[in-house]
Structure formats: C-alpha cells, structure tokens
Amino acid sequence: MDTFIFVLEIIGTVAFASSGAMIAIEKKMDIFGVNILGATTAVGGGMMRDIILGITPPTAFAKPVYVLFAILTSTLLFAITYTNPEILKSRAKNKYYDNVMMLCDTLGLGIFTVVGIQAAASVVTDNNTFFFVFVGVLTGVGGGVLRDIMAGETPYILVREIYACASIAGGIVCVVCRDSMGEPAGVILGLIVTVVIRLLAAYFRWNLLRVR
C-alpha cells in the first residue's frame, strides 16, 4: 500500500507542477518563478496538511523527492516553451491547452484528496470522518489556491465549475469505503469519484449558485 500511495503522490506532483508551471509561463514569469509556482502548486497542499497534523518538518522538506519532481517537471516545461515559443500561440495550444490543464488539475485534485486522507488516518487513530475529509480536501485544493494567489488570480475553487465539492464527495467516499471495504478500495473509489465528478462538472459546465 505504501508503494501504491507513493506512486500516486509522484503522479499528482507531476500533474500539479505542470498546471502551476504553465500558468507561470502564461504570466511571463522567469525560470525561477516558473519553478516556484510549479513546486508550490505541487506541495503546498501537503505542507498545509502536515502543519495541521503536527508533522514536522513537513514531508516536502523531510522527503525532497516531491520538490525535485516538481522542479524537474517545471524546468522541462519551461525549456520546451522557451525553445519553441510558437507553441504558446499555435492553434493546437488554443485548442488543447485548457483541456490538458484541466486534466492535470483534476488528476492532482483526486490523488491528493485521497493521499491527504491516508496521511490523516495514519496520525489520528479515532475514526473522525469530518476531520479526515477536511484534511483530504485541504491537501487537494491547497496548492491550487496558493498558485492562483501568487499568480494574481481569483482562486480557481471560488469561481470555476464544481471543484472543491468534487473533492468533498470523493473524500467522503474514500473514508466510508476505507472502513467497510479496506484502504485500497477506499483510495481507488475516492479517487475515481473525485475525478469523475470534476470531469463531468467541467464538461457540462456545472456551477454552484451565484449572484448574477
């Protein structure tokens, strides 16, 4: 199970780092800014989680492999766009960019939601569903919130299609299924529910009520 979670964390790290790095590139940040935004997006939610759980130093510092993967991903994307700047203006970019970034963000959201719940469950022995889901959602959305604030944007979770609610739903499924079906089933089902709800919300433009 530990190996499976580690693989999920690496995939989520690469996915979130990609979304952060591409937003930084869009904002014309230099290579340092691209790496900072990519790494912050990738490990920011996990650092918030660790602070709440009392894990010191946070995992991002104790196991820098996650930051390393985030930096490598961000640097690679910067190098590709720096040597081929026409990519940012091409029709292919305009056609596929939003979809690719949404998929990266969705994958990172689902993975880090269930990873956050696993981390909380390993520290807190009581079966506190509310706390587990809260920590999972914070892990899933925290990095993206930091990314948007640092990029000068309104946080994604406050203005776009159903996002945090997908994380909440997946988190609840993960916690409930962990108790009734075991950890592996809980992690997989929670991840699937989060990703499916988020993809459906993006495709059908589902939004929560707002004042117009």
C-alpha positions in Angstrom: 0.0 0.0 0.0 2.8 2.4 0.8 4.3 1.9 -2.7 1.0 2.5 -4.3 0.5 5.7 -2.3 4.0 6.9 -3.2 3.3 6.3 -6.9 0.1 8.3 -6.7 1.9 11.1 -4.9 4.5 11.3 -7.7 1.8 11.3 -10.4 -0.1 14.0 -8.5 3.1 16.0 -8.0 3.9 16.0 -11.7 0.3 16.9 -12.6 0.0 19.8 -10.2 3.5 21.0 -11.0 2.5 21.1 -14.7 -0.5 23.2 -14.0 1.4 25.6 -11.8 4.3 25.9 -14.3 2.1 26.5 -17.3 0.2 29.3 -15.5 3.6 30.9 -14.6 4.7 30.6 -18.2 1.5 32.2 -19.3 2.1 35.0 -16.8 5.6 35.6 -18.4 7.5 34.6 -15.2 11.2 33.8 -15.5 12.5 30.3 -14.9 12.8 30.9 -11.1 9.2 32.0 -10.9 8.0 29.0 -13.0 9.8 26.6 -10.7 8.5 28.3 -7.6 4.9 28.3 -8.8 5.2 24.7 -10.0 6.6 23.5 -6.7 4.2 25.5 -4.6 1.2 24.0 -6.5 2.6 20.5 -6.2 3.5 20.5 -2.4 1.6 23.5 -1.0 -1.5 21.5 0.0 0.6 18.8 1.5 2.5 21.3 3.6 -0.7 22.8 4.9 -1.9 19.2 5.8 1.3 18.4 7.6 1.2 21.6 9.7 -2.4 20.7 10.8 -1.3 17.1 11.6 1.7 18.3 13.5 4.1 16.6 11.2 7.4 18.5 11.4 9.3 19.1 9.3 6.6 18.8 6.6 7.0 15.9 4.2 8.1 18.2 1.4 11.3 19.0 3.4 11.8 15.6 5.0 11.5 13.9 1.6 12.6 16.4 -1.0 11.9 13.9 -3.8 8.5 15.6 -4.3 10.0 19.0 -4.7 12.6 17.5 -7.0 10.0 16.0 -9.3 8.1 19.3 -9.3 11.2 21.3 -10.2 12.2 18.8 -13.0 8.7 19.0 -14.4 8.6 22.8 -14.3 12.0 23.2 -15.8 11.2 20.7 -18.6 8.0 22.7 -19.5 9.9 26.0 -19.3 12.6 24.6 -21.6 10.0 23.3 -24.1 8.2 26.6 -24.3 11.4 28.7 -24.2 12.9 26.9 -27.2 9.6 26.7 -29.0 7.7 29.9 -28.1 5.4 29.4 -31.1 3.7 26.6 -29.1 2.0 29.3 -26.9 0.5 30.9 -29.9 -0.4 27.9 -32.0 -3.9 26.8 -32.9 -3.1 23.4 -31.2 -2.3 25.2 -28.0 -5.5 27.2 -28.1 -7.5 24.0 -28.8 -5.9 21.7 -26.3 -4.3 23.8 -23.6 -7.4 24.3 -21.4 -8.3 20.6 -21.6 -4.8 19.5 -20.7 -4.5 21.8 -17.8 -8.0 20.8 -16.6 -7.0 17.1 -16.7 -3.7 17.8 -14.8 -5.6 19.8 -12.2 -8.3 17.2 -11.9 -5.9 14.3 -11.6 -3.9 16.2 -8.9 -7.1 17.0 -7.1 -8.3 13.4 -6.9 -4.9 12.0 -6.0 -4.1 14.4 -3.2 -7.5 14.3 -1.7 -7.2 10.5 -1.0 -3.5 10.9 -0.1 -4.4 13.6 2.4 -7.0 11.3 4.0 -4.4 8.5 4.2 -2.0 10.8 5.9 -4.6 12.0 8.4 -5.7 8.4 9.2 -2.1 7.4 9.9 -1.7 10.1 12.5 -5.2 10.2 14.1 -6.4 6.9 15.4 -10.0 7.9 16.0 -12.4 7.5 13.1 -13.2 11.2 12.6 -14.8 11.4 9.2 -15.2 15.2 9.2 -11.5 15.7 10.1 -10.3 13.2 7.5 -12.4 14.7 4.7 -11.3 18.2 5.7 -7.6 17.3 5.6 -8.2 15.5 2.3 -9.9 18.5 0.7 -7.2 20.9 2.0 -4.5 18.7 0.6 -6.3 18.6 -2.7 -7.1 22.2 -3.2 -4.4 24.0 -1.1 -1.7 24.0 -3.7 -4.0 25.3 -6.3 -5.2 28.1 -4.1 -1.6 29.2 -3.4 -0.8 29.0 -7.1 -3.7 31.3 -8.0 -3.0 33.8 -5.3 0.7 34.0 -6.3 -0.3 34.4 -10.0 -2.7 37.2 -9.2 -5.8 35.3 -10.0 -9.0 34.6 -8.0 -8.6 31.1 -6.6 -10.0 28.5 -9.1 -12.1 26.8 -6.4 -14.2 30.0 -5.9 -15.2 30.9 -9.4 -15.0 27.8 -11.8 -17.1 24.7 -12.2 -17.7 22.4 -9.2 -14.2 21.7 -7.9 -13.9 21.6 -4.1 -17.3 19.8 -3.9 -15.9 17.0 -6.1 -13.0 16.7 -3.6 -15.5 16.6 -0.7 -17.6 13.9 -2.4 -14.6 11.8 -3.2 -13.3 12.3 0.3 -16.5 11.1 1.9 -16.5 8.0 -0.4 -12.8 7.3 0.5 -13.4 7.5 4.2 -16.6 5.4 4.2 -15.2 2.7 1.9 -11.9 2.6 3.9 -14.0 1.4 6.9 -16.2 -1.0 5.0 -14.1 -2.3 2.2 -10.5 -1.7 3.2 -7.8 1.0 2.5 -7.1 0.1 -1.2 -10.7 0.1 -2.2 -11.3 3.4 -0.3 -8.4 5.1 -2.0 -9.3 3.9 -5.5 -13.0 4.6 -5.2 -12.4 8.0 -3.6 -10.0 9.0 -6.4 -12.4 7.8 -9.1 -15.4 9.7 -7.6 -13.4 12.9 -7.3 -12.1 12.7 -10.9 -15.4 11.7 -12.5 -17.4 14.5 -10.7 -14.8 17.1 -11.7 -14.7 16.0 -15.3 -18.5 15.9 -15.6 -18.7 19.3 -14.0 -16.2 20.7 -16.5 -17.8 19.1 -19.5 -21.4 20.1 -18.6 -20.4 23.4 -17.0 -22.0 22.6 -13.7 -21.7 25.5 -11.3 -22.9 26.3 -7.8 -25.4 29.1 -7.4 -24.1 32.6 -7.6 -25.5 36.1 -7.7 -25.6 37.5 -11.3 
